[in-house]
Amino acid sequence: MAWGAWAAGVRFVTGYPGTPSKGVFVALQRLKATRPPFRQPPVFHWAPNEKIALEMALGATLAGWPALVCVKSVGANVLLDALMTANLSGVPAPLVIALGDDPSAWTSQNEQDSRWLALMAEVPLLEPLGVEEAPWLMREAFRLSAEFALPVIVRFPKAFAQAQGALREASDPVSWPERPSLPSIASGGNALRLHAELHRKMKAIAEAGRDSPLNRLRGGGPMALLAVGFCATKVREVEERLGLDPEALFLLALATSSPLPHRWLAESLRGVERLLVVEEGEPIVETLLRSWAHREGWPGQVEGKGTGALPQEGELTLRSIGQALGRFVDIPEEALEALPDPQRPQGLALRFCEDCPYPPLLEALMTVCRTSGMEPVVAADPGCAVVAGPPYEVVRIKHSMGGSVNFIAALAKLEGNPRRRYIALVGDSDFFHGALLGILNAAHWRAPIALFVVDNGGAAFTGGQPHLGSGFDAEGHPMPPLSIEALLRAAGIPTQVVASQEAQELRRAVAWSLEAQGGPRALVYREPCPFVPLWTPEGLKPRKTEGKIVGE
């Protein structure tokens, strides 16, 4: 995918680190370091959050720069506000969103299917069929964005990001018509006109899908499989493992999943009586196909997750796909049982990495509360804190980035149990992503909470990417860091900074923070993660390379 964006002539690459989308960002950085660019080399920027990333990318297109935004599934929720007007205003230069979904929630708080967001925003969404097709699909995404002046989403699951395959180098940068960049306004005064124009664009894209080289057909017959995106690779692997004749199954591989290419479907499904839809996530294409079949009078039967042919929760495994294929062809049960069926273990059973700074802080909290007879109620945000297994199971509330402060502020203010101490546990990257406004609100509301900000130098859970307080940017250039404690004190929050794992010092600071009355108290715990890269004269280097357990 990175090579396709590189070949398309991307000039601005931004996003917020998350798995699996950060791999596209990092791979593009490697390309910049090793290959001559087709045009000017891209500029890289890790934004504080996904909404800011998309808005910066929109600004880049106003300057005539093709842009790429890299976000994971739950990060797409954050940028939706900006996307819901960018679809109307349009983009004067290509803009593509590389969106990594996480079926089974291997590294996320949910397993949402982000294709719903593309349907809601009425923007095109493409899904690579496999590794080999990915560069061409990404290049087509830039071309499509250029032709229709729309943001285009390229959605891929974590399994795609972990796959391997041989690539042919894409070539020839995408060209696009010059458009006036200003004005770029979406408002009540022009919303209806722009909405009608958006509908015309999406209809034209659906018509063009009939001739798209991204969609593939193989075989024929009255029983067919429609594999959406990377599921096409999984279906082919199931066939190989089971020794099935590929020509015995009519396979439609769909890459242009939104809008659906209705004419291509109508022509391809002539004579088909049963259609099994294999897709990762929710039965979205299956539902849309059933609606299309009813509207167009297609007499075939549509099966899939919605009919129980495939499980609706969790990542599709080779075994679950094989069992669904067994509805169409005879497959021995022992052969199906031999297919891989990895399942996401439930529960929080991980332990911290070697030399992690979190255990000393949590030990200090547990000791102070135990000796004083207080019950700690800890809310945390996504990141290293929430995977703590025994004996560090103190987190009671965890939902979304920046949410811990808001949950705990309301709970502390409205419940006010004198035996309880209310603690928000925030990471440093998370502080700048979504927590800061909640912290300001808690200070304004005078919520009696203890705020622990763990400043370990970067986004430790996703690979140590820098944030606004790290002191360097996405390309390793030194930058003046923003001071977390200065921002807290500017909000009127009493703040202590501890840069030590010494038990007594930590206990004193924790006990002080738990005495918060009439407003928050903050403890900034500044201990670097050994796996977060540090700036050296030789470039960015981690202090440790072995012993990492949490994150990537």
N, C-alpha and C positions, 0 to 999 in steps of 0.2 A: 504493500500500500504506500509506503514511503517512496519507493522508486517511482510509482505512478504519479504521485504528487510532485516529485522532483522533475520528472519528465514533462509534466504539464506546465512547469514554470512557476511553482508556488514561490511567493516572495516574503510572506509573513506567516509565521507558525506560532500559535499560541494555544492556551488551554490551561487546565488545572490537573496536576498529577493524579492518576488513578489507574487501576488495572481493569481492562487490558489496554486502554487507549494510549497510555504513556509510551508504549513501545513504538508507535508511529512517530511520535515526537523525537524520541531518542535515535531511532534509525535515520531520520532526516538529518539529525546533527552529525551522525557518522558519515552520511553521504557528503555533507558540506565539507567535512575534514578530508575526504579521500577522493572526491570526483570534481571535475570542472563543471560549473553550472551551465545550463542551457542559456540562461539570461543572467541577471544579477543574483548572487547567492541570497538565500532567505535570511531574514532576521528572526531570532527566536526569543520568546518571552513567556515565562510562566506567570500567569495572572493570579491575583489573589483569590478569585473564584471564577466560575464558569460564565456567569452573566457578564462580568467585566471582560472576560476573554472574547466572547462573541461581539460585544460592543466595540472592542478594540479592532477586531477583525473587520467589522462593518466600516469602521473608520479607515482601515487600510484600503478597503475597496474604493472608498471615496477618493483616495489618493491614486487609484488605478493599479493597486497591488493585488494580485491573486492571493487569497488567504486560506489558511487551514486552521480549524479549531479542533483540538483533541480533548475529548471528555469521555468519562465512563457513564454508565447507565444513570445512576442517581444524580450525577452532575448535570445531565441533560435537563433535569427538573429545574435546576437553578437558572439555566439560560433561557428557559421557555418564555419569560416575560419579554426579552429582547427579540426572540424569534417570532413572536406573534405580531410584531409590527414590521420586522425586516421582510417578512413574506409579502407584505403590502407595498412597502416603499421600493422593494427590489434592491439589487446590488449592481453597481456599474462595472465591477470586475468580478471574476469568479470567486465564490466562497463555498467551501466544502466543510462539513462537520464530520469528523471521524468519531463515531459513537460506538464504544465497546460495551456490549451487554454482558451480563454475568449470570446465565442460567445456573440454578442450584445455589446461587449466592455464595460462591467459593470465597470471594474477598469483598463482599458487599453486605449491606443490611437487608437487602431484599433481592428478588430475582425478577424485577420488573421487566416487561417487554416494552422497550422504548419506541417501538414502531407506533404505538398509540399517539405519541407526541407528534410524529410526522403527520399522522392523519388529522390530528387536531389543528396543527399549523398549516395544513394543506401545502406541504412542500414535498418534492420528490425524495424517495428513499431507495437506495440500491443496496444489494447484499451480495458479496463475492461468493461465487460457487465453490472456489477453492483457491489455494495459494497461487497456482499458475495463472489464474484469471485476474488476480487482484490488481496488478499494475494497470491493466487495460481498463478495468472497471473504475479505478480511481481517476484515471485520465479521462474517461467518459463522464465522470461526475463533474470534473472541471469544465469539460466541453458543454455539458448540459446546463450548468450554472451560467456559463458565458452566453449561451444561445437564448435562454429564457430569463436572464437577469434575476434568478432566484437562488437562495441558499439551497444546497443539496446535501442530504444526509447519507453517509455510507455507514451502515450498521453491520457489525460483526460480533460474533460471540467469542468468549475466551478460548474455546477450542480452536478457533481459527488462528488466534494469536500464538498458540502453542504448536501449530502444525508446521510442517516443513515441506518443501517442494522446490523443483528447479524452475528458474525464471528466465524468460527471454527479456532482454532489456527493451523497455518501451522507449520510443524516440519521438522527435518532432514536438516541440512545445505547442500547447494549445494557444490558438489565436482567438481574439474576441473583438467584437465591434466596439469602437470607442463610444461611450455614452456620457452625457453630462452627469457629473456626480452630484450636483446641487441644483435645486433643493432636494433634500431627502427627508420628507415629512409624511408621517401617517397620523391622521387626526380625524375627529368626527366630521370635519368639513370635506374630506375626500375619501373616507373609509369605504363608502358604498361603491364608488367608481373603481377604486383599487381592488376591492373584493371581487367585483365582476371581472376585472382584468386577470386576477389570480385564477379564477375559475376557467377562463379561456386558456390560460397557459397550461393548467393541469390537464385540461381536455386534450390539448395539442400534444402534450407529453405522452398521455395514454395512447393516442393514435400512433405516435412515432414508435411506441413500444412494439408494434407489429413487426418492424424490421430491425429491431435491436440485435446486434451480434452478441449481446451479453446473455440472452436466453438461449437454451439449447434443447434439442429434441433428439431422442434415440429410440429406435424401434417403433412399434405400433401394436395395435390390437385393442380389444374391447375393455381391457383392464389397464389402468394407468396409474403411475405415481407422479405427483407433483412435488418435487423437492425444492424448498425455498432456501436460497442462499447456501451457506456452508453445509446444510443438510444433504446437498447433492454429493459432496465428498463422503459423508458418512454412509449414504446409501451405496455408493460405489464400493466402499470398504467392506460393507456387509456382504455384498455380492461376491467379492473376492474371497472373503473368509469362508463363505458357505459354498463356494464353487458353483454359483448360479450362472447360467448363460445370460450375459447382459442383454442379448437381443430378445430373450424370452419375456422381458418386462418393458413396457412402454414407459419411458422416463421423460418427464418434462422438468427441466431445471430452470427455475425462475430466479433471475437476479433483479429484475425491475419490479419490486414487490409493491411499490406505491408511487404513482397510481398504477393499478393493474392494467396490463395491456389487453384490453377486452377483445380486440380483433384477432390478436395472436392466439388468445385462448379459444375463441370461437372456431378458428380454422384448425387448431391443433387437436381439439377435443371432439371433432366430428367422428362419430362411430364409437366413441368411448361410452361404456355403460356404467363403469364403476371407477371412481377416482379417489385415491388415497392421498391426502395432503400431509406432507411431512415438513414441519416447521418448528423452529426453536422459539419457545415462549408461549404466548397465548394463541388460540386458534383464530388469528386475525385473517389471514388469507383464506382459510377455510370458510369463515363466516362471510367474507366478501364474495367468495365464489358461489356460495349457496344463494346469496342475494342476486348475483349476476345470473345464475342459472334460472332462477324464478322469473326474473325480468325478461330474459331472452328466450325462455321456453326450452332451454337445454334439458333433455330428459334424463340425463345420467344421475347417478347417486354419488354424493360427496361424503367421504368419510375422513376421519381424523381425530384430533383431540376432543372436539366437541361431541363426537359420537362414542368416545371411549376406546377407539382403536389405538390410541397412543396416550401415555400419561400426560396430564396437563400440568403437573408440578415437576420441577427438577429438569436438569439437562437431559436431552435425549441421548441415551446410550445406544451402543451398537446392538445390544440384546433387545432393547425395547423396539428399535426399528425392525430388527429381524422378526420379532414376534408379530409385528404389524404386517410385514411382508408375508407371513404365514397365512394370512387371510386370502392371499392371491395365488400362492404357489405352495406345494407340499414341501415342508422342511422338517427333517427329523428333530424331535425334541432335544436329543442329546447334542445336536449341532447348535441349536439355539442356546442351550445352557453353557456352551463353550465360548459364546461371545462375551466380550468385556461388558461389565455392568457396574462401573464405579459409582458409588453413592456418596453424597456429601454427608459426613458424620454430623449429627445434631448435638448441640451442647457446646459449652465453652471449656475446652480441655487443653488449650495451648499453654505453654509456659513462656516466660520472657527470654529474650536472647541473652547470651553471655555479656556480662558487664553492663546490663541495661540500667539506666538511672531510675526507673520506676520503682523497683522493689524497696529501696531505702525510704522513699517518700511514703509509700503505702504502709510500710512497717511502722513508720513514725506516726501516721494517722491512727492505725489500729492500736498502737500502744497508748497514745494519749487518750483515746476514747475509752479504752478498757480500764485504765487507771482512774479516770474521772467519772466513770459510770454513764457516759454519754453514748447515744446510738448514732453512728454516722449514717446519713442518707446521702449517697454519692450519685450524682448524675455526671455522665461522661459523654463525649462525642466520639464519632468513629475514629479509630486509630489504635495505637498500641495498648492503651489502657483497658479496653473492653475485652481483650482476649486473655486477661489474667486468670489462670487457673489457681487451684489451691496452692498456698494458703492466702492468696490475695483477692479473694472473691468479695470485693466491697462495692462494686458498681451495682446500683439498683435501678437506674434509669439510663437508657441510651436509645436515641432515635436517629437524629440527623445532624449534619455539620452545623455547629453553632447553637444547637438546641438546648444543651445542658444548662446553660445560664438561665434561659427563659423558663424551663421546667422548674428548676430548683428555686428561682426567685419567687414564682407564684406559689409554690408549695410552702416555702418558708414564711412568706408574708401572710398567707391565708390559713395555713394550719397552725403554725406557731407553737408546736409541741416543745415545752421547755426541756424535755429530756433528749430531744433530737438536736443534732447539728447538721446543717444543710450545706453541702459542698458541691461546687461545680468544678469538674476536672477538665481542663482545656489544653490542647496542644498548641504549639507555637504557630504552625501553619494554619491550623484551625482558628486560632485567635484572629488572624487577618482575613480568613475566608468568610466566616459567618458569625463568629462569636462577639466581635467588637461592638456592634450595635446593641446586642442584647446586654452586654456589660454596661454600656452607657445607660440603657433603660433601667437596669437593676440599680445603678447608682442614683438615677433620678427618682426612682420609686422608693429608695431607701430600704431595699430588701436586705434582711439580716443574713447574709450568706458569706461563706468562705469561698474565695475563688483561688484555685490552684492553677497556675499557668506553667506547664512543663516546657521549658525552652531547651530543646535538645539540638537545635541548630538547623533543622530542615524538616521536610515531610518524611519522617523516618519510615513510616509504614509502606510507602510506595517507592522507596529508593533514594531518599535523601535529597530530593529536589529543593532548591532554595525558595525562600519566601521574602517578604519585604524587610524582614529583620535579619536576614542571613549574612549580609555584607558582600554578596556577589550576585550576579544575574544568571540567567539560564545558559549563557555562553562562558561563564567563569570570569567575567569582568568584574573587578572590585566596584562595589556600589556603597554609598553611605547607608548603614542599616537604620531602620526605624527602631526606636527603643520602646519595648513593651511597657516597662515600668514608667517611662515618661508619659505615655498615653494614659495609663491607669491613674497616675497622680494628677494629670490634667483634668481627669473626670472627677477629681475630689475623692478618690478611693485611697485610703491608707494602704501602703504597699511596702512589703519587705522583699528583699532579694537574697536568696541563699544559693551560693555556688559551691556547695560541698555536700558529700554524702555522709558526713559525720553525724552519728545518730543523735547526740545531745543537741547539736545546733538545729537539726531538722525538727526535733520534738518541740523545742522552744518556739520556733517559727510557726509550726502547725498549731500549737496551743494558743498562741497569740491570735492567729487567724480565726480560730473557732470561737473566739470571744466577741465576734461581730455583733453589734447591737446598733440599730438605727441606720444601718447601711452596710454595704459590703466591706470586707477586708480582703486584700489580695496577697498571695505568696507567689512570687516568681521564682521557680526552682530551675536554676540555670546549670544543667549538667549535660554535656554533649553526648549524643548517641554515638557509640564507637563505629557505627556503620554509615553515619552521615558524612559525606565528603567534606574535607576542610581545604581551604585555599592554601596552596604551597607554591613556591617559585616554579615547580614542575607542573603545575596545574592542580585540578581537583583530585584529591586522593582520600579514600576512607582510612581511618586509623586501624580498622580490622577488616579482614576478608573472610574469616571463618567463625562459626558459632552463631550465625544468624538463624533465627527460628521464626520470628513474627514478620509478616509482610514479605516484601520482595527486594 
